[in-house]
Structures are given as structure tokens and as C-alpha cells.
Amino acid sequence: MRYTKQTIIKAKGLFCVLIFTILPVFTSCKTPENEVKEFTAFFTVEGSEISPDNELMDEIAKVTGAKCRETWLTGLTKEEAINQILAKGDLPDFIQGGHELYQANALIPLDDYIEKYPNLKTYLSEKQWDSLRQSDGHIYWIPQFNIAHVPSKELTHGQEAFWIQTRVLKWAGYPDVNTVEEYFKLIEDYINAHPDEGDIGFSILCDGWRGFCLENPPQFLDGYPNDGSCIVDTDTMTVKDYNTTDTAREYYRILNSAYKKGLVDEESFTSTYSEYMTKLGTGKVLGMVDQWWQFYYPLMDYFMTTEGGINYVPLPITISKDVPNQWHTATGAILDVSDGLSITVDCKEPDAAAKFVNDLLSEEVMKLRYWGVEGVDYSVDENGLFYMTDKQDDMTKREEYVVYRRCQYSYFPRIEGLSSDGKNALMSEQQPTVFFDDLPEDVKETFKAYGCETYVDMLGSNELPGPWYPMYSYSDSMGMDTDEGYVWNSMKELKARWLPMVIMSDDFEASWEQYMTEYNALHPEIFFDAMQIELMRRVENGYD
């Protein structure tokens, strides 16, 4: 997406024009273009391109000697985009695509560069790097997220949850809401009390790979963490299928009942991700199940600047009150080895590309990526703590600042947690002084009502479930060339087709039985047997 000097933001159907001249003028002494290497990158998720005129990109280039033009997924699925790139035979320097690109021989091994560049080598432990080796023994991608060398206090819940708007909780007197039935009863009561507001009770994102919002809540409702494709019974160390449990049946029965009452968005099952986000951006959707990063960051400016209790907080929802929740797993405990940042075979300077990633992981550049320049984007108090003045805080919330000043290289590897000084977070959003000052008033009020200080406090935090976690890093890497991979993809396709029909059915019981018949005909045991073998391999090898 390209921006002009007058960027238009659409919120609640109104257009608010922010004029560039209201921001301070930032100046920098740019490195001559012929001295800066320029790379290209493509990421298989939606995102916004960094403006070529971005000032912090130039600041980062002064240190790294390079910059990168990022492009993002637009109008295609991940698979369609990768197939199109492979068909054209014109690969960018960097790409995210994982196993499919590896199978297509489109990626270069990174082993020698990891050994050569110190920030890459120390980014993960030796055992973690080994867990990324493919069948030929080489490493082809670098996970970008959830790497914290010195963990800091977790403030946000960046993972999945049942979210609810603060205005609903305030109207109800901030009640304890712990079960699915209580959650939908709260939404129903609010809508019945406000019949003329045109609110959407509950929306479900079902678009493509984002269908996890529809199909994986049963694992959480039974008190398990997000292994994604299965649940792990720690008493017996066995893999189980959460799609066929009594809890799964009960959850979709409750959704069926809510749908018949008009509480579920009728367009959920046909809406694209963009259409779903547009609805959230109206402030009319009271609740949903989603990952925080998927909805919050694209709408952050809207949530931060709009009043009326439209911000979302997570609730510790399970199937019954006697089931403790595991919605939140401590950041740093999750290493997804199924995908990451790769360098392609078409990159003309792979050594320089690897050096660029290495330099982006230095503390100096991490500070530029996530804080900016001292005295301009943030300040430092007498104790050495980073903070933002009111002027700086206000500036960072403006769209012109985002376009022409912020350069996070957000899908390149990053280090979370504390910096080497032991007191400042490497990412500004993880700095308590910045986090608390930035909280919208309705969120502050909600936290206070529940005796909480952070989003994590609303749920409670859980440590690493076990050396196998998360199992989705294995299932996500399965190709269609294996029996288990074929069954796994067939299961996903069946659930995407059948679960909407089950939720909308006039006869839930009959629809559920027919769904289960077709599901079992796929022989899901082939997939789960493979997952069981992988579980035991990880347990025996101490996988982490």
C-alpha cells in the first residue's frame, strides 16, 4: 500500500485527514544511495510497505549499509502467491514460505552464515538451531518472533483468546465471565438492552489459513495450550483429537444456538480478512476469537484514539468453571520451526543479505527499529529509563509518523525482552512506562475493575507446557507428498466447509453427526499417529 503526504484513515465510516505539517520536521544526513545495498523481501501475510522516504530506514541504513523494500500478500492466498512467484521464476532476496519453498529448491542453506555472524549464531541456542534442520541436514529459515534472551514482564497477550469490548463489561458491572455460556449470555443481554445500536454480537474469521479462529477453540476450552493441530494429554503423553471431543460438540452447539438468536455475524463464513477487519474498525463487533496480532496492530491507531469502550480485552473462557485456562503461554517459550525468514537462490549477494539480518539484531539497530532516535522519538530519564514525553507519545500515534518515520522491519527476526542494561525493553511496547501511559482510558478502567495491570493479568500466564510444544510447528511443515500431510490438509478443508454449515443448521444434531461421519471417513488417525511419533521424538530428544 502506498501513502501520500496526506494519509486518509477510515474509522467509523468517517474520514480524518492528518496534515503532514503538524508533525515536527525530521532531518537526517542520508548515506549516498550508491553506498547502500538494497534488498527485496516478500512476506506471505498482509502488511504495509515502508515508504521509500522513511527517515528511520535511512538511519538504519547508516549502521547496516543496507535497506530492504518489503512487499506483502495482497489479494491472493499464501499458496497462490508462492506458486505465482515460483512460476515467474523471479524470487526476491528474502522470503517467508517455509517447506513449500524448500521443496522447490528456492532457498539457500544458512548454516555457514549462522556460524559466521555472531548475532545470528547467538539468536538461538544450538539445540534450537538444530530443530530447524531439514531432511538434508541444513537450516533454511530463521524464526522471527518470540525470542527473548532476557525475558521482561509480559504486558500484552499477543496470542489467541475470546475478546470482548470494554463497554460490554462496564455495562454489566464488570462481572466474572469464565465459561462459553456466560460469554454468549453477556453478549445477548447487552444486545437486548441496546436494540437500536446495530451491534454485531460475535464475528468469526474463517478466511483461508485464518480459519483457526473457527476451528481450534475447543482445545483451549478443555484447558489445553495452543498446540494448534492436536492436544497433548500429559498424564498419558498421548496426542488426542480436539475436533471430536464432547467439548467441541458443545461449543458448536452453543454457536448454533447463538446464530439462531442473531448473535453471530451472518457474513462470518463468506467475509474476507479485509472485510472482517473493516467490521472491527466500525467498533460494532462486541466479541470474537482471534489472535491479538492479527486484529490489533492493523487497527491500533483506531483503537488508541477512539473513545466509547471499543477496545478489546481477553477473558479466561473455558468450557466449565472447574477447568483452568491455558490461553497464555509465556513469550519466549514458543518456537515455531515451521516457517521463518529465508534467503532465496536468486539473491545476488547472500553474504551481504545475511549480514543485514545479523545487523538488524544488534542492540543499536533494535533500538532504531522499535524506539527510534533518542531526543526525537523517545527520551531517557535520570535513571537511564527510556520513556516518551507527551509530545513524543502523541506524535507516534499519528499516521504520518507511521508512514514516514517508523521502520520496524516487522517480519525480520527480532529479539524481545530486556536489553543488556537489564532495565529497558528492546521493544517500546514492552516498556512498562510506555505501556501504561499508552493504555486507552477504557482499558485502564477495565483492568482496575478486575484488579489487573496488564492484558496477561486478565488470563494468567503459563510456562512452557513441555519439550514438545508447540506441535503445530510439525503439522504446519507437512507436505501433501506424505499420507499424514494429505490427511491433515483434507481435515482442514473439511472443517472449513462443514463447521459453518453446522453452526447455521436448523438441525444441529443431524448436521453434527453427518459432519463426524465425513470427518472420520478421512481416516484422521493417520495424521494423529504421525503426530504421536513426533511427540515422542520431541520428548525423548528434549526438543526446544
C-alpha positions in Angstrom: 0.0 0.0 0.0 1.4 3.4 -1.0 0.8 6.5 1.1 0.7 10.2 0.0 1.7 13.1 2.2 -2.0 13.4 3.2 -2.9 10.0 4.6 -6.6 9.2 5.0 -7.7 7.0 7.7 -11.2 5.5 7.6 -12.8 4.9 11.0 -16.4 4.5 11.9 -17.3 5.5 8.3 -15.7 8.9 8.7 -12.5 10.2 7.1 -10.0 12.0 9.2 -7.2 13.8 7.3 -3.9 14.3 9.1 -1.8 17.0 7.6 1.9 16.3 7.4 2.8 19.8 8.5 1.5 19.2 12.0 4.4 16.9 12.7 7.9 18.1 13.6 10.3 18.1 10.6 12.9 15.3 10.9 16.2 15.7 9.2 19.0 13.2 8.6 22.2 13.1 6.7 21.5 10.3 4.3 24.1 7.9 3.1 24.7 8.3 -0.7 22.4 5.8 -2.4 25.4 4.1 -4.3 26.9 3.1 -0.9 23.7 1.4 0.4 22.8 -2.1 -0.7 19.2 -2.6 -1.5 17.4 -5.9 -0.9 13.8 -7.0 -1.6 11.6 -9.1 0.6 8.1 -10.7 0.2 6.1 -11.9 3.2 3.1 -14.2 2.9 0.9 -12.1 5.2 -0.9 -8.7 4.8 1.1 -5.7 5.7 2.0 -2.1 4.8 5.0 -1.2 2.7 7.6 1.1 4.2 7.8 4.5 2.4 10.9 5.0 0.3 11.2 8.3 2.1 11.1 6.7 5.6 13.7 8.5 7.8 14.4 5.7 10.2 15.0 3.4 7.3 17.8 5.8 6.3 19.1 5.9 9.9 19.2 2.1 10.0 21.0 2.0 6.6 23.7 4.2 8.0 24.5 1.4 10.5 23.8 -1.7 8.4 24.8 -0.3 5.0 21.6 -1.7 3.6 17.9 -1.3 3.3 15.1 -3.5 2.2 11.9 -2.9 0.1 9.2 -5.1 1.6 6.1 -6.3 -0.2 3.2 -8.2 1.3 0.4 -10.5 0.4 -2.4 -8.8 -1.5 -5.5 -10.4 -3.0 -4.1 -13.9 -3.0 -3.7 -16.8 -0.6 -0.3 -17.7 0.7 -0.2 -20.8 -1.5 -1.3 -18.8 -4.6 1.3 -16.1 -4.1 4.1 -18.6 -3.6 3.1 -20.6 -6.7 2.9 -17.4 -8.7 6.4 -16.4 -7.6 7.8 -19.8 -8.4 6.1 -19.9 -11.8 7.5 -16.5 -12.8 11.0 -17.6 -11.6 11.7 -14.1 -10.1 12.3 -14.5 -6.5 13.0 -11.7 -4.0 16.2 -11.7 -1.9 14.3 -12.5 1.2 11.0 -14.5 1.5 8.8 -16.3 4.0 7.3 -19.5 2.8 8.9 -22.4 4.6 8.5 -26.0 3.5 7.0 -25.4 0.1 9.9 -23.2 -1.0 12.4 -25.7 0.4 10.8 -28.4 -1.6 11.0 -26.2 -4.7 14.8 -25.7 -4.1 14.2 -22.0 -3.9 16.1 -21.4 -0.7 19.8 -21.4 0.2 21.3 -23.1 3.3 22.0 -20.7 6.1 24.4 -22.8 8.2 27.6 -21.1 7.2 26.2 -17.6 7.7 24.8 -18.5 11.1 28.3 -19.6 12.1 29.9 -16.5 10.5 27.8 -13.8 12.0 27.6 -13.6 15.8 24.2 -12.1 16.3 22.7 -14.9 14.1 24.7 -17.6 16.0 23.5 -16.4 19.4 20.0 -15.6 18.3 19.0 -19.2 19.1 20.6 -22.0 21.2 22.5 -24.7 19.3 19.6 -27.1 20.1 17.1 -24.6 18.7 19.1 -24.2 15.6 19.3 -28.0 15.2 15.5 -28.2 15.5 15.3 -26.1 12.3 17.3 -28.6 10.2 15.5 -30.1 7.3 15.8 -33.6 5.8 19.1 -32.8 4.1 20.6 -31.6 7.4 20.7 -27.8 6.6 18.9 -24.8 8.0 16.9 -22.7 5.5 14.9 -20.2 7.6 15.1 -18.1 10.8 12.0 -17.8 13.1 11.3 -14.1 13.6 9.2 -14.0 16.8 9.1 -15.0 20.5 12.9 -14.9 21.0 13.7 -13.3 24.3 17.3 -13.6 25.6 16.5 -11.7 28.8 12.7 -12.0 29.4 10.8 -8.9 30.6 7.4 -8.7 32.3 4.8 -9.6 29.8 2.2 -6.9 29.3 0.2 -7.8 26.2 -1.5 -11.1 25.3 -0.3 -11.5 21.7 -2.0 -14.8 21.4 -5.5 -16.2 20.9 -8.4 -15.5 23.2 -12.1 -14.8 23.5 -12.1 -11.0 23.3 -14.8 -8.7 24.5 -15.3 -4.9 24.2 -14.8 -3.0 27.4 -18.1 -1.2 27.0 -19.9 -4.5 27.4 -18.1 -5.3 30.6 -18.7 -1.9 32.0 -22.4 -2.0 31.2 -22.7 -5.3 33.0 -20.8 -4.1 36.1 -17.6 -5.9 35.3 -18.8 -9.4 36.0 -16.7 -12.6 36.2 -17.1 -14.4 32.9 -15.4 -17.7 32.7 -17.4 -20.1 30.5 -18.6 -20.1 26.9 -22.2 -19.9 28.0 -21.6 -17.0 30.3 -19.7 -15.2 27.5 -22.6 -15.5 25.0 -25.2 -14.7 27.7 -23.3 -11.4 28.4 -23.4 -10.6 24.7 -27.0 -11.5 24.3 -28.0 -9.4 27.4 -26.1 -6.4 26.1 -27.7 -6.5 22.6 -31.2 -7.0 24.1 -30.6 -3.9 26.2 -29.4 -1.9 23.2 -31.6 -3.0 20.4 -31.1 0.2 18.3 -27.3 0.3 18.3 -26.8 -2.1 15.4 -24.1 -4.1 17.1 -22.7 -7.4 15.9 -22.6 -9.8 18.8 -19.8 -12.2 17.7 -17.9 -12.4 14.5 -15.8 -15.4 13.3 -12.9 -15.1 10.9 -12.9 -18.1 8.5 -10.8 -16.8 5.6 -8.2 -19.3 4.4 -5.5 -20.2 6.8 -7.0 -17.9 9.3 -9.7 -20.5 9.9 -8.1 -21.3 13.2 -10.5 -18.7 14.7 -13.3 -21.0 13.8 -11.9 -24.5 14.4 -9.4 -24.6 17.2 -11.2 -23.0 20.3 -12.2 -26.5 21.6 -8.5 -27.2 22.6 -8.5 -24.1 24.8 -11.9 -24.7 26.2 -10.7 -28.0 27.6 -7.8 -26.2 29.3 -5.0 -27.1 26.9 -2.5 -24.7 25.4 -2.2 -23.9 21.7 -0.6 -27.0 20.1 -2.7 -26.0 17.1 -3.4 -29.3 15.4 -3.9 -31.5 18.4 -4.0 -31.7 22.2 -1.4 -33.5 24.3 -2.6 -35.4 27.3 0.3 -35.0 29.8 -0.9 -37.8 32.0 -0.5 -40.4 29.3 1.7 -38.5 26.9 -0.6 -39.2 24.1 -1.8 -37.0 21.2 -5.6 -36.5 21.0 -8.0 -35.1 18.5 -9.8 -32.0 19.8 -12.2 -31.9 16.9 -14.3 -34.8 18.1 -14.4 -34.2 21.9 -17.6 -33.6 23.8 -16.4 -30.0 24.4 -16.1 -29.5 20.6 -19.6 -30.7 20.1 -20.9 -28.5 22.9 -19.0 -25.4 21.7 -20.5 -25.6 18.2 -23.9 -26.3 19.7 -23.6 -23.1 21.6 -22.6 -21.3 18.5 -25.5 -22.8 16.6 -27.9 -21.5 19.3 -26.2 -18.1 19.2 -26.5 -18.0 15.5 -30.3 -18.7 15.6 -30.6 -15.8 18.1 -28.9 -13.4 15.7 -25.8 -13.1 17.8 -23.4 -14.4 15.3 -22.4 -12.3 12.3 -24.2 -13.9 9.3 -21.4 -12.8 7.0 -18.7 -14.5 9.0 -18.5 -17.5 6.7 -18.1 -15.6 3.5 -16.2 -12.5 4.6 -12.6 -12.0 3.6 -10.0 -10.9 6.2 -10.2 -7.4 4.8 -14.0 -7.3 5.3 -13.7 -8.7 8.8 -11.1 -6.1 9.7 -13.4 -3.4 8.3 -16.2 -4.5 10.6 -13.9 -4.5 13.6 -12.9 -1.0 12.5 -16.5 0.2 12.9 -16.5 -0.5 16.6 -19.7 -2.5 16.2 -18.3 -6.1 16.8 -18.7 -6.9 20.5 -16.6 -10.1 20.6 -14.6 -12.7 18.7 -12.0 -15.3 19.0 -8.7 -14.2 17.4 -5.0 -13.7 17.8 -4.1 -10.3 19.1 -1.5 -9.6 16.5 -4.0 -10.4 13.7 -6.5 -7.7 14.6 -4.9 -5.2 16.9 -1.8 -3.9 15.0 -3.7 -3.1 11.8 -6.3 -1.2 13.8 -4.0 0.1 16.5 -4.4 3.8 15.6 -8.1 3.5 15.6 -8.2 1.6 19.0 -5.8 4.1 20.6 -7.7 7.2 19.5 -11.4 6.3 19.5 -13.5 6.6 22.7 -16.6 4.7 23.7 -15.3 1.5 25.0 -14.5 -0.2 21.7 -11.2 -1.7 22.9 -11.0 -5.4 23.4 -9.7 -7.3 26.5 -9.3 -11.1 26.8 -11.4 -13.3 29.0 -10.3 -16.7 30.6 -13.0 -18.7 28.9 -13.2 -22.5 29.2 -16.0 -25.0 28.9 -16.7 -25.0 32.7 -15.6 -23.2 35.7 -13.6 -26.1 37.1 -11.3 -26.1 34.0 -8.3 -23.8 34.4 -7.3 -21.9 31.3 -4.1 -22.0 29.3 -4.8 -19.3 26.8 -1.5 -17.5 27.5 1.9 -19.2 27.2 4.9 -17.1 28.3 6.6 -15.4 25.3 10.0 -17.0 24.6 8.6 -20.5 25.2 7.1 -20.7 21.7 9.5 -21.5 18.9 7.7 -22.1 15.6 10.1 -24.1 13.4 7.7 -24.5 10.5 8.5 -21.2 8.9 10.6 -18.1 9.0 12.8 -15.6 7.1 14.8 -17.2 4.2 17.3 -16.1 1.6 16.4 -17.2 -1.9 18.6 -18.7 -4.6 18.1 -15.5 -6.7 19.7 -13.3 -4.1 22.9 -12.0 -5.8 24.6 -11.2 -2.5 23.6 -13.8 0.0 26.5 -13.0 2.4 25.5 -9.3 2.5 21.9 -10.3 3.0 22.8 -12.5 5.9 24.9 -9.6 7.3 21.9 -7.3 7.1 19.8 -9.7 9.2 22.7 -10.0 11.6 23.0 -6.2 11.9 19.2 -5.8 12.4 19.6 -8.0 15.6 22.2 -5.7 17.2 21.0 -3.6 20.1 21.9 -0.4 18.3 19.6 -1.3 15.4 16.9 -2.9 17.5 16.7 0.5 19.3 16.2 2.3 16.0 13.6 -0.3 14.8 11.5 -0.2 18.0 12.4 3.1 19.7 13.8 5.5 17.2 16.3 8.2 17.8 16.9 9.5 21.4 15.6 13.0 21.8 13.3 12.8 18.8 11.2 9.6 19.2 11.9 8.9 22.9 13.6 10.3 25.9 15.8 9.0 28.8 15.3 9.9 32.4 18.0 10.4 35.1 18.0 6.7 35.9 18.6 5.7 32.3 15.0 4.5 31.7 13.5 5.1 28.3 10.2 6.9 28.1 8.1 9.2 25.8 7.1 12.7 26.6 3.5 13.6 26.0 4.6 15.3 22.7 6.5 12.2 21.6 3.7 9.9 22.6 1.2 12.0 20.7 3.4 12.1 17.7 3.9 8.3 17.4 0.1 7.8 17.2 -0.3 9.9 14.1 -0.4 8.1 10.7 2.1 10.4 9.1 4.6 9.4 11.7 3.9 5.7 11.0 4.4 6.2 7.3 7.5 8.5 7.2 9.2 7.7 10.5 8.6 4.2 11.8 10.7 1.4 10.3 10.4 -1.8 12.4 11.2 -4.3 9.6 8.5 -6.2 11.5 8.8 -9.6 9.8 12.6 -9.7 10.1 14.0 -11.5 13.1 13.9 -9.5 16.3 14.9 -10.0 19.9 12.3 -9.4 22.6 12.7 -8.9 26.3 15.3 -6.7 28.0 18.4 -5.1 26.6 21.8 -5.6 28.0 21.3 -2.8 30.5 18.8 -5.1 32.3 16.2 -2.4 32.6 15.0 -1.2 29.2 12.8 -3.3 26.9 14.2 -3.8 23.4 10.7 -3.0 22.1 9.0 0.1 23.2 5.6 -1.6 23.5 7.1 -3.9 26.2 8.4 -1.0 28.3 6.1 -0.6 31.3 6.4 3.2 31.4 5.3 3.4 27.8 2.7 0.6 28.0 0.8 2.1 31.0 0.9 5.6 29.6 -0.4 4.4 26.3 -3.3 2.4 27.6 -6.7 3.8 26.5 -8.8 5.0 29.4 -11.5 2.3 28.9 -8.8 -0.4 29.2 -7.3 1.2 32.3 -10.7 1.3 33.9 -11.4 -2.3 33.0 -8.0 -3.5 34.4 -8.7 -1.6 37.6 -12.1 -3.2 37.9 -10.7 -6.7 37.7 -7.6 -6.0 39.9 -5.3 -6.3 36.9 -2.5 -4.2 35.4 -2.0 -5.9 32.1 -3.7 -8.0 29.4 -1.8 -11.0 30.7 -3.2 -10.5 34.2 -6.7 -10.9 32.7 -5.8 -14.5 31.9 -2.8 -15.6 33.9 0.4 -16.8 32.4 1.6 -20.4 31.9 5.1 -21.6 31.4 6.3 -23.9 28.6 3.9 -26.9 28.6 6.7 -29.3 27.7 9.6 -30.0 25.4 7.2 -30.9 22.5 5.4 -27.5 22.4 4.1 -26.4 20.1 3.0 -29.4 18.0 1.7 -27.1 15.2 5.3 -26.4 14.1 5.4 -30.0 12.9 2.0 -30.2 11.3 2.5 -26.9 9.6 5.6 -28.3 7.8 3.8 -31.3 6.4 3.7 -31.5 2.7 1.0 -33.1 0.5 3.5 -35.7 -0.5 3.0 -37.7 2.7 -0.1 -39.6 3.8 -0.3 -37.6 7.1 0.1 -34.3 5.2 -2.6 -35.2 2.7 -5.0 -36.2 5.6 -4.1 -33.1 7.6 -4.9 -30.8 4.6 -8.1 -32.8 3.9 -9.2 -32.3 7.5 -8.7 -28.6 7.3 -10.7 -28.4 4.1 -13.5 -30.4 5.6 -13.7 -28.3 8.7 -13.7 -25.1 6.7 -16.7 -26.5 4.7 -18.6 -28.2 7.4 -18.3 -26.1 10.6 -20.2 -23.1 9.1 -23.0 -25.5 8.0 -23.1 -27.0 11.5 -23.3 -23.5 13.1 -26.1 -22.4 10.7 -28.0 -25.7 10.7 -31.7 -25.9 11.6 -31.0 -29.4 13.0 -27.7 -29.2 14.8 -27.6 -32.9 16.0 -28.2 -34.2 12.5 -25.6 -31.9 10.9 -23.0 -32.7 13.6 -23.5 -36.5 13.0 -23.1 -36.1 9.3 -20.0 -33.9 9.8 -18.5 -36.5 12.0 -19.2 -39.3 9.5 -17.4 -37.4 6.7 -14.6 -36.4 9.1 -13.9 -40.0 10.2 -14.0 -41.2 6.6 -10.8 -39.2 6.1 -9.0 -41.5 8.5 -7.7 -38.8 10.8 -5.9 -41.5 12.7 -3.2 -41.4 10.0 -2.4 -37.8 10.9 -2.6 -38.3 14.7 -0.4 -41.4 14.6 2.2 -39.3 12.9 1.8 -36.6 15.5 2.2 -39.2 18.2 5.5 -40.3 16.8 6.7 -36.7 16.6 5.6 -36.1 20.2 7.6 -39.0 21.5 10.6 -37.9 19.4 10.5 -34.4 20.9 10.1 -35.7 24.4 13.0 -38.1 24.1 15.3 -35.6 22.5 14.3 -32.7 24.8 13.2 -30.6 21.8 13.0 -26.9 22.5 
